[in-house]
Each structure stands twice: as structure tokens, then as C-alpha cells.
Amino acid sequence: RFHLEMLTEELVAAGVPPAEAAARARARFGDVGRIRDACRRIGEAGEARRRRLRAWADLGQDLRYGARQLRRTPVLAAVAVATLALGIGANTALFSAVDAVLLRPLPYRNAERVVAVSESWRGTPGRVAPGLFVDWRAQARSFAALAAFEGGSFNLSGGATPERLYGARVSPAYFAVAGLPPALGRYFLPHEERPGAGDVVVLSHALWATRFGADPGVAGRAVLLNGRPYTVVGVAPPELTLTPDDEALWVPLTLTAAERAKFDGHHLQVFGRLRPGVSPARAQAELARVTAEAARRHPVELVDRTARVAPLREALVGGFRRRLLLLLAAVGSVLLIACGNVASLLLARAAARRRETAIRTALGASRGRLVRQFLAESLVLALAGGALGLLVARAGLGVLRALAPAAVPMLHQARLDPRVLAFALGLSLVCALGFGLAPALYAALPAAGPLRSAAVGPRHDRFRRALVAAEVAVALTLLAGTGLLVRSALALAAVPPGFEPRGLLTLRLALPADEYRQPEAVARAFSAVVQRVGALPGVTVAGAVNQLPLGGESTDVGLAVEGRSFAAGEAPVAHLRLATPGYLEAMRIPLRRGRAPTARDGAGSPPVVVINEALARRLWPGEDPLGKRLACCKGAGTTLWREVVGVAGDVRHFGLDASALPELYVPHAQAPAESWTWMDRSMTVVARSSAPPEALAAAARRAVLALDPDLPVYGVRTMEQVMARSTAATRFSLRLFAGLGALGLGLAMIGLYGSLAYFVSQRKQEIGVRLALGAGTGRVLALVVRQGLGTALAGVGIGLLTAPALTRALSSLLYGVRPADPLTLAAVGVLVLLTAALASYLPARKAARVDPMVSLRYD
């Protein structure tokens, strides 16, 4: 107000009217005030910046001082860094896998709107009938695009050697669902899904690069697929695949009028792109209404069926989500043990530096300053451990890829990218706080004797022992999980598969549709292949089947039984096996009753069938099934009855941990005509050899190529390899849990050893007095070992109480063993105690060798 009045008076004195002088003074004074406020704000910002710079400078000083302090104890620093590197590296490697499989956004436009649509039968999702897909596409309004997908294999010929490729038949909207533009050319046009519209193909980016040399002029070129010329219209981008399999090519899915009206053949996968603002639940409700309406028109084919809409990632990942999350939890437990070890080491180091902290306190250092200094030292250790952990993570990622089953989707995309590096940095910072806070707070406590080395108090000792006990408990839990998986694997290995896998070679081939149109031609071709392979030196018997046990494929068909009727939804279902003569003998599937298919069971012979024991129990419990008749398809408008001529033993087709399901073996020469279309005219040849089956592979390939040089042979492996692939997921979990359990136990025992070594060093005078007064070395050994075993026993007790609750999460991965199996827990507890006894004996032996005269002169 004073300056305003002075300025007004100066203006009036200069001849300015009073009113104008007052207005001009207020305006000028306002400008000055704004300038003053701006200057004040600038000053405050500068002060804040100076404070930040001082804080960073102090942090840098603390880090440099901490690094110098750690260089004075190189052994402790090296042990701590190595321990942290193992824990952080293992977590980083597994996180990179989890990130690639579960977290990283899918490479599609608006990927959250891409869904998998399935036909659910009594709560179990499955594939979709063509007629139902047509109804969904015509009536549903929740989808911007809805596409059908049918995987298959294709013979690509015309080059130096024929090549068998996995591909798919898709409706044109498949590419709109993914929302990715083509890398070259175009995708399918709507009219190209009509029969007779022309044969066109879209190549995958990988096939274009390898087979066609990334030729930009490939569009418009003709290629031979299954003996038929197809015109290449485009090349897909590298990211395009909506399934766990990597398709090499795509051709249009052409459904005939009869197939569009078919509701009982469930063989299509369906994918959709939701419209903006439509949730999966809303789309599922709409498809459920369409399905219910179709079920009223087709009550037999669609009984108890509805629709299910799920995010695409959920459909891709399947059961691997649970395995990966469990492994991430397990590797996180290893990191907890590592942090506990480092915290224990730093507590011992903080106790040894009590004189230093007392002097710094006397010179004016505050408790906060001491805490910050010790946390800075912990940060140095954590960052060094994190940097070394990246090397561990890189090696661990390679091991993870090598051990993982091939079916884990998107695992090949796992890498140490910026997201993973940020995770490793964040994990290092969290670890620094986790293992550094307790030693820092302890170091900041006021010392009773400021300039004397303070002995370790009972509270500090109890805390260190509690840390070690917690480490032992976590290690026991990991080992309990490993023990359960080992027992589960042993139980699986003891399960009889229903056949003899040793000495069997398997190879797969598919016949091109243009050259083998008639079922009789298909049957003759496979008979000739089996005959050729069976005549090879060393082969005792050969046969073929459409779908091999444990191969991951199956086709189920509804059955009719002569003289019996079934209520809707109760009709029996069995899995169809087309088998050549010699197949049951080659597999050594026992024949319980009757006979196996023979060469006399041709197309002109009375239709026959061999059923397994599960189907016999289902259809004719307590009766002799021989001579009974059933039908698995209709031909020419009439029911084709087949006489049961044999009963074979049960085979665990879907896995050793799955029960045997009803199956029927139809002679391949009497196969339903449409079944060859379902199965791409493909069969797997099995040959039993008296020599190692691997040595037979080259000769078997030559035998097939001698019949048709354009017929590629693929999937050549022994039956034992097929069985190993079927149990790959179980072995993956077992190996990783075993490695993590061993690592956790090793770290826990290192922690126990370090705790006891520190105990011995702190009580060296007491031990010397005991020895000088006549205590024997046995008494000293017992003192130290009792200390270690007491800590380990407390950890084992805690672990035995908590392990059952945590191992229940493994229940879905177990077979033949309970999550809280007492035998496994007892065995693991004994193993931990024996290892703890060994870890305790080493420092105890050192204590027993203490020279009393030297220890009494200490300090």
C-alpha cells in the first residue's frame, strides 16, 4: 500500500489527474508484483533443484564410500553378489518366459478384442460343427469378423524333394480377425470360399523366406499342394498365427452345401474379433441364444451344447499358465532365501562395525544418516548382483527353452528386452531394501560402549537364527514340491500304456486328394506302404493306424447298437481307429477275445469291427460282445452294421495319466468314405524291429518314396520318443522344481553354515575357556552342532506345517500322490536335517580345533 501511494503521488505531481494516476499506479504495481512472484517461484525452484543435486551428490558419496567399505571385505562381497546373482538371474529368466507367454500384448491390432469361440459340451469346450458356425456368422451381431479354422497337412512338391507342411484351411475373415496387413500381395476374397472358385494360397513369412528365397515376385506363381496347382496370392506377416502351431500356409475353407447343413461333425476352430464396446460375456450370451435355437432344430446333434467365448491368450496358453506361475512362485522363494542369506551376512558385518558407527555417532552423524549409508552399501551389492544376474538369466533362458515342451506357445519370443531389464532393475532395488533394512536399522542403534566393540546381543542372535530357520522352511517347501513331482513321475512311469513301446518305429504320411480320390485307392496305397515297410530287413511286423496313441489326435463318433435305443444325450461315443492288418500285433496290444483285422476284411467283405475292453464294458457289461453288431456311421441312407469280431486291451491314448476311453478298430479297407476326408488321407505306419528302430528310419523312407517319389514322409520317430513327448510337460515341471529345490537347499545350508561360523568367531574366547577348563572336543562339537540342528529343526517344523498348504497348488500336476503326502514330507524333512548336520559339522570342527592359549589372548 505504501509503494502504491508513493507512486500515485509521484504521478499526480507530474500533472496526471488523480483518478488516472491511481489506475496507472495500480497497473504498474501489479506488473511489479507479478515479476516479484515469478522471481520468488524461480528462487524456490532453484532451491529445490539445489536440494535434489545435493541429495544426488550425497547418494553418490554414499555409494562410493559403500563400495570402498565392501572392497575391504572381498570374500563377503563376493559371496553376497554371487548369491544375489543366482536369485535375481533365475527370477529374471523365468519372468522373461512369463512375460512372453502371459503378459506381452499379442501382436494384433486391438488384440484385446480377438477371442476364441468354442462349442461347449457339458462344460467342456470343444470344436464347432460347420452348420453351427454358419448360423453364428449369419446371426451374431457382436462380432466385426468371425472365422473358421481347420488345421491340416499339405504335400508341397515341385522342388528337389517333396516337403510335408502343416497348414490350415480358413475362411477369408480369418485375416480380418488378426487385423494384420499382408506382407506381400493380398488375402482371400469373400467369394474364394465357395467351392470351385479357384485354388489360391497365402504363404507364411517363414515359408516364403526359406522355400522361395523371399522372392517379391512370388505372388501369382503356381505351387503344387497335394498334387494340385494353387496360385499364391499373398504372403502373411511373421506375427500371423492364432493357434499354438505355426502354420506354413493357408488355403480357403470351402464348405459345400451339405457341409454347411451338418451339425454332427465337430471339427472347426472358430476365432472372432469383437465389435468396439462388446464384452466377451455379451458375445457369449448372444451365441448361446443362437446355439439354443439351432439345438431346437437339431436336438440329437446339439444336445447339451452351448457356446463359449474366451480371450485368445487364454485359448493359446491353456494349462501352461498354471505351471509357469507356480514356477515363478518357486523361483521367487529361492530369491527370498538368497536375500535372507545376504541379510544374515550384513547383520554380522554391522555387528563387527559397531565401533565405527559409535565413532560416527559421537562426531554428529544422525541415525538417519547411518541408515542411509548402510542402505547405500546394500544397493551397491544389489546392483552388482543384478548386473551379474543378467548373465545368469541369459544362460537360464537357454536352459528354459531347451527343457520346455514344444507346445508352450510364444516361448521362443522370450528375450532380455527392455521390459525384462526394467524388471531386473526393479527386483534389484527391492532386494536392496529387503536385505539391507534390518542391518541398517541395527547399525543405527545406540551402542552401550561408544568406543568399544559391542558384543552381539541375544536379540541380534535370535534374529539371525530366525532368518536361517525361515530359509530352511522355504527350502523344505520347494523340496516337498520336488518330491511330490518325483513320486508322480515314478507313478506315471509304472502305468502300463496298453502296448509295448520298445522296438517300434513310427512314420507318418498323407496321400494327395487329387491322386487318391476313391477310398479303395487310399486303402490300396496304405496296404502297399505297410507291405513294403514290413518286408525291410529286421522288421518283424508292420501296420498302420490313423491316429497313434499319445500322439495328441483323436476322432470320436456316435454309435448305434443293434436292438437298443438310447435317450437324447446318452448315446454312446467311441474313438475311431482305422487300422490295417498287423497294427495290433506290431503295437503288441493284447487281444482279449476273438480275432484282429486281417487281409480278408476288404471292401467287399462283411463289415467287422474290433472294440476295446472299455467299450465292451460300456455297451455289454457282463456279456460276451462277440457276434454283437453296432454302427458308427450311415452309408447310402442306411445304417451300416458292423459285427464285433474281437476285443482288444485298453490303450491310454490320451496320456498315461488319463483313463482308457472306448475305442473301436475298423479295418482300413472298410473305413467310412468320409473319414478319409476328416483325416486328410493320412496314417501312421508302425514297424516293430529286432534291431534298434532308429537304424530303420532311412530304409523306411526309401521304401515309401519307391512307391511315390512325391509323397513326403514326416514325423519319423520311435514310439519311446512319442511317449516322451506326451510327458514333456511333467518332466519340464519336475526338472525345474528339482533344480530350484536343490538351489534353495544349497543356499539355506550356506546360510546355516555362515551363521554357525559367525557364532564360532564371536564365542571364540568362551570356547577357549571351555577347552582350557578340560572340555573335550566332543563337547565343543556337540555345542555347535546342537546350535545348527536346533535352528534347522525349527525351520523343518515350520516347513512341515506350511508345505501342505502350498503344495496343494501342485495338485493339478500330480498323479497317484496326494499334495500332503506324509511319506514325501517325512523324507524331505530327514534330507534337510541330514544336510543341516553336515553344514553344522564344518564350523563345529573348526571350533574344536581352537587353540585355548591363542583364543584367551584375543582382544
Secondary structure, 3 states (H helix, E strand, C coil): CHHHHHHHHHHHHCCCCHHHHHHHHHHHHHHHHHHHHHHHHHHHHHHHHHHHHHHHHHHHHHHHHHHHHHHCCHHHHHHHHHHHHHHHHHHHHHHHHHHHHHHCCCCCCCHHHEEEEEEEECCEEECECHHHHHHHHHHCCCEEEEEEEEEEEEEEECCCCCEEEEEEEECCHHHHHHCCCCCEECCCCHHHHCCCCCCEEEECHHHHHHHCCCCCCCCCCEEEECCEEEEEEEECCCCCCCCCCCCCEEEECCCCHHHHCCCCCCCEEEEEEECCCCCHHHHHHHHHHHHHHHHHHCCCCCCCEEEEEEEHHHHHHCCHHHHHHHHHHHHHHHHHHHHHHHHHHHHHHHHHCHHHHHHHHHCCCCHHHHHHHHHHHHHHHHHHHHHHHHHHHHHHHHHHHHHCCCCCCCHHHCCCCHHHHHHHHHHHHHHHHHHHHHHHHHHCCCCCCCCCCCCCCHHHHHHHHHHHHHHHHHHHHHHHHHHHHHHHHHHHHCCCCCCCCCCEEEEEEECCCCCCCCHHHHHHHHHHHHHHHHCCCCEEEEEEECCCCCCCCCCEEECEECCCCCCCCCCCEEEEEEECCCHHHHHCCCEEEECCCCCCCCCCCCCEEEEEHHHHHHHCCCCCCCCCEEECCEECCEECCEEEEEEECCCCCCCCCCCCCCEEEEEHHHCCHHHHHHCCCEEEEEEEECCCHHHHHHHHHHHHHHHCCCCCCEEEEEHHHHHHHHCHHHHHHHHHHHHHHHHHHHHHHHHHHHHHHHHHHHCHHHHHHHHHCCCCHHHHHHHHHHHHHHHHHHHHHHHHHHHHHHHHHHHHHCCCCCCCCHHHHHHHHHHHHHHHHHHHHHHHHHHHCCCHHHHHCCC
